[in-house]
Amino acid sequence: MKKPISSSDKIVIFGAGLVGTLLGILLAKRGFKIEIHEKRPDLRHKIYSSLRSINLALSHRGWRSLALAGLEEKVKEMAIPMPGRVIHDTQGIEKYFAYGKDGQAIYSVSRSRLNCLLLDEAENLPNLKIYFESKVEKFAFDKSVAYVADVEGLRQRIEADAFIGSDGAFSAMRYEMMREDRFYYEQHYIEHGYKEFTIHPGKDGKWALNPNGLHIWPRKSFMMIALPNQDFTFTATLFFPFEGEKSFKKIQNPDQIKSLFSDEFPDFMEIVPDYVQQYHQHPDASLVTIRCAPWNNKNFLLIGDAAHAVVPFYGQGMISGFEDCRLLMEKLDNNPKSWSELFADFYSFRNKDADAIAELALDNFIEMRDLVASPDFQLEKRIEKEIVEAGVADWIPLYTMVTFTDLPYSEARKRGLEQAIILRQIRESSNWSSLSDAEFRLKVLEKWNTMQFRTPEGIS
Amino acid sequence: MKKPISSSDKIVIFGAGLVGTLLGILLAKRGFKIEIHEKRPDLRHKIYSSLRSINLALSHRGWRSLALAGLEEKVKEMAIPMPGRVIHDTQGIEKYFAYGKDGQAIYSVSRSRLNCLLLDEAENLPNLKIYFESKVEKFAFDKSVAYVADVEGLRQRIEADAFIGSDGAFSAMRYEMMREDRFYYEQHYIEHGYKEFTIHPGKDGKWALNPNGLHIWPRKSFMMIALPNQDFTFTATLFFPFEGEKSFKKIQNPDQIKSLFSDEFPDFMEIVPDYVQQYHQHPDASLVTIRCAPWNNKNFLLIGDAAHAVVPFYGQGMISGFEDCRLLMEKLDNNPKSWSELFADFYSFRNKDADAIAELALDNFIEMRDLVASPDFQLEKRIEKEIVEAGVADWIPLYTMVTFTDLPYSEARKRGLEQAIILRQIRESSNWSSLSDAEFRLKVLEKWNTMQFRTPEGIS
């Protein structure tokens, strides 16, 4: 069980989704013998039209992991940069807010196209084999054995040096671990679900909205977002309560739907004339946060959503899984004594960051659907911009730390909370209306200087 | 699915443990056709010597449910009353604290003997049949069907009007519900485990300690308890951290065990001379809290530990399951329209009480292992006793509400929290040392009168 890691080791990965396939590529490139078992059929032969696949917003951490696999350039070709948010109010008026500095953007990518690319790349590697419609049924953690079954139900015993479960939020490996003693587990669905809409191209055959932005219709208790696709469509997603006054449960007939959209999304109605039909045809889907501990059990490891599924509001779900892959490779470079030691070490090192991104993602839903439209929030963002531009401190906005740096999520969250306190203190310390840009800047710096004595530990 | 409840309905119960068997009896007495499927062999033919079965402390709510089944008297014959706690300090000195008023006691009962009695009673009913070694494998919630398999793996399809999962903390029905959309689930192991010891009879062949008490050796971060058995033994349980300075992990060799017991449990060592051997032979077991929501899915219901497993420190684990049974019968008396309506109603009505007893049980561990030995705690108990005896208010001590009344756990917890604040305020408002009993009483009443203006809402 504790034998040293050797380059001839066999590693079995469960799940040929985005994270599992990338991990397979990274491990295969180091010479290990890789088998990936995926319970579904090959995605490339049969595109699932589940209509339940919030678009990906790829950002820094994601690119770094793709670069490690040598795939950054290929993926960039299928990506549309979104350097900022475009906020739509109930009058249909748009406001643009850059995400970061010039050149900083998140990228809209099709989840299934990226998965197909990764599968193609993976299958080009001689020491990597993918088995589709191969469902894992049972694990023997003590024996380093798993049992998989094919579509006919024929069971096969697999021995390997290590097993990694990247089989998603409903991971079979995790369900087995859950029955082991002292395994902490929690699945928590939020009160909102989501429903997808397609925004078709406009009359000129091009995008009906500015493609270089993530569009948000924030409505306090709910919101719509839209991300561009390369075929000139957008994928829009309505995040909406399951129950209550305005909810999937209450809004069902065409009149109710029309009334909701004309009150809340008048500009959206115009570019999506079949919104009533889409509302009816597309399913409501739920959103879950999954926390568990530990992720490792002897030579078995959970990774990505299988270990830490988060809500999609920070665009870090898959990306945190991609980052898991990179960090696992870095740990592997430190010559761990055995797979079980590597997995235990990876878990202890990484779990606080998974907890942090789960919280950040829940918080960002409130920011996106509510705060983003509030004058106080916008004022604080403007104050923050001045602080950053003045370069007066080692200050990085929270969104930037999460999206455009590699800082551990837990550190980003800690610093973000500290910075939020300071921003609120500065905002509340004065009246900011009717100031010129120059006066505003001067006042921020002045306040900042007096604040130095009141800043929490860790911010200098 | 929504057909009315009829007395000829068939109800299938999973689990022939304490709760499932009692529920079977109660439902069978109302004329329903009952099948109980239990995955283990018949307990009565083969006593499981798992050594992992904290004794039962039966109290009011438990007796009420047993009375409903006409079994109160029979069970009382196998029960030993424990009217108070006996606290052992590190010098081996004992102090006795009554649990309630005269005549109020909790009762030590053997879990397996009680289960055997219930199984015998159940099998005497003509419309109740128990199938042992019948393991449920799959559920079809939509079709009101379950699939069970016998020891040979032969699968059988069972149709019924209702299905109730009383299959314990690791409920198979709950694992299936967990895969349904929007099911909340959490399993949380505490950092302490437990290990059982047997205290053999003394030289005179009788109990080595006073049998009319629940013995506690509180040691702040851990504790030992002991409950009497009718065969003149006691079952003792060490609740001890799994990890850390003093823990199951650290204390392993005979010297370490001896040193622990001579420092902490000198009087226990004397009456359990083979404590080192028992420490080695008896397993460490873990303690879990399980919360989930909802407990119902169409004609399927979770009950007892399957719905809400709690840690054992309030002695309310099985008892809350017994109370579930009684409350379900009361709901059934209200002529619900269908089983699914009954189950939905039962869940909405009962879940806050399950949450409350889970918290109360966790809190009571701290009380038992730590507070109980603190002078402040003992002083507050004495103040509380004066308040109760003076009858100045509608005041019932928390332990009494939980143990000797039927108040919903959630209400008991709320009132208990409010009362705790008042007790602390009274204690902190004065110096209580060197007062005679009469002076003490007078001062409590005086403080109580001034407190009237500061009491939280809900206490008058």
Chai-1 contact restraints between the chains, C-beta under 6 A:
chainA,res_idxA,chainB,res_idxB,connection_type,confidence,min_distance_angstrom,max_distance_angstrom,comment,restraint_id
A,D181,B,S286,contact,1.0,0.0,6.0,A-B,restraint_1
A,R182,B,Y189,contact,1.0,0.0,6.0,A-B,restraint_2
A,R182,B,S286,contact,1.0,0.0,6.0,A-B,restraint_3
A,Y184,B,H188,contact,1.0,0.0,6.0,A-B,restraint_4
A,Y185,B,Q187,contact,1.0,0.0,6.0,A-B,restraint_5
A,E186,B,E186,contact,1.0,0.0,6.0,A-B,restraint_6
A,Q187,B,Y185,contact,1.0,0.0,6.0,A-B,restraint_7
A,H188,B,Y184,contact,1.0,0.0,6.0,A-B,restraint_8
A,Y189,B,R182,contact,1.0,0.0,6.0,A-B,restraint_9
A,S286,B,D181,contact,1.0,0.0,6.0,A-B,restraint_10
A,S286,B,R182,contact,1.0,0.0,6.0,A-B,restraint_11
